[in-house]
Amino acid sequence: MTTDRKPALRLEGIVKTFPGVRALDGVSFEVYPGEVHALMGENGAGKSTLMKVLGGIYQPEEGRIFVDEQETVMTSPLQAKAKGVMFIHQELSLANELSVAENIYLGALPRKSFGRVDWKMLFDRTDAILDRLKVGFNARTLVGDLSIANQQMVEIARALTVNARAVIFDEPTASLTDAEKVVLFEVIESLQAEGVGIVYISHRMEEIFKMTDRISVLRDGSYRGTLTTAETNEDEVTNMMIGRSLDLSRNHAHAELGDVALQVEGLSCHALFQDVSFEVREGEVLGFYGLVGAGRTEIAETLFGLRTPSAGKIFLKGQEIRIHSPIQAIQNGISLVPESRKEQGLVLGMSCRDNITLPQVDDMTAGPFVSDGAEISIFDQYRDKLEIKTPSWRTAVGNLSGGNQQKIVIGKWLSMRPEVLIVDEPTRGIDVGSKAEIHNLLRDLAKQGYAVIVISSEMPEVLHVADRIVAMYHGKVIRTFTAEEVTEDSLIQAISGIEGGKAA
């Protein structure tokens, strides 16, 4: 990246502290017009805090912000937007009861005389933006009626409503399908061509090396350096982020397998998946891999009683069981760590202790009261066992890093002593260091005799942790691979509906 041009955006010596924590310690960062600049670091490294300072959500104690080399003070998100700085949040910030158009132009609705909203102009402008994003909904659609992936596209659409100088994308592909990712990357390229500076925050290395020009790394609130993407590699970036290399090799370990824990025969759920059969043994990690919409999550939800099967049988340790609710699944020893831990797996405002013990509160009551001693004992056990990093059991789980939040969800279900643990997207939104810890944890659970099912949309993940991999396509099992026989090409063929070169 040449430096004869002025940065579109520059932060200099930013310091931000919270009670007992120095979140940013003199951090500097810059992005040039037409550049895609990655900002990387572990959860808790300071990335989101730095961007919230830039976006006017937080005010720093020290440091300066420059837009087109003009010093400015960001006192609110509206002021940041007025300066041409747009923030596409990872956590959706939409009003479900309003239309897509109202969400996109919230705070800047076009007006006619006497302050009336110009609805025609609003809808026409929004539809033009949506056409550019190639989405399947229109300006009048209620946001609450959209899928999570489409809601993410609404967030992205906001960046196209102003003459932006810099756009910050925070984990923009976390909820997108592969087709939607292609559209997103096209939008980013068009913004580049218009001279917009792009700040790209992601834990997905393949996206970083595909999309970005430079990579800046934060660790423990401090700036660690900037690398030219074309001149570095994943190992160097990882070392800067966490201070060590990671083992992301294929799983070639020979698991010591026990009896069949779970057996599924001909399981179907209407149009979602059909005639699915598989088994998982004690001491085994069984991976499920496929494209979005292949039916992987729906199978997990059916096994956990969230969906009612239309056909098929489920056997636990050789005995046929019928599951019509999550309570029945838990009673039969099946637990599910859902793909969206914040919305489906945790109560963010409650303490770490209360989240872990939530499913078994009834078993720890003495009269009308819950036994604090019993709850703390369970929390201490799984905090040590899973190496959960938290200042106290009283800490609200929403204040933990993504990796430690995921450990809380896993600990919650392990405390129920399940026969089968299903983990859906175990490392979504988690940094590379925490991702390695979760992978090691899943392998360790299998070594302890648990039957573990891992559903993932990341090929390196299933290759790294699974003993066998079930490849799915359009609701059907195409093939089951062992760790020894699977290749990346054969796995891609299978999830594309091709086995051995023939269409499935």
Secondary structure, DSSP 4 states (H G I P E B T S, - for coil): ---SSPPSEEEEEEEEEETTEEEEEEEEEEE-TT-EEEEE--TTSSHHHHHHHHTTSS--SEEEEEETTEEE---SHHHHHHTTEEEE-SS----TTSBHHHHHTTT---B-GGG-B-HHHHHHHHHHHHHHHT-S--TTSBGGGS-HHHHHHHHHHHTTSS--SEEEEESTTTT--HHHHHHHHHHHHHHHHTT-EEEEE-S-HHHHHHH-SEEEEEETTEEEEEEEGGG--HHHHHHHHHSS--------------SEEEEEEEEEETTTEEEEEEEEETT-EEEEEE-TTSSHHHHHHHHTTSS--SEEEEEETTEEE---SHHHHHHTTEEEE-S-IIIII--TTSBHHHHHHGGGGGGGEETTEE-HHHHHHHHHHHHHHHT---S-TTSBGGGS-HHHHHHHHHHHHHTT--SEEEEESTTTT--HHHHHHHHHHHHHHHHTT-EEEEEES-HHHHHHH-SEEEEEETTEEEEEEETTT--HHHHHHHHTTEETTEE-
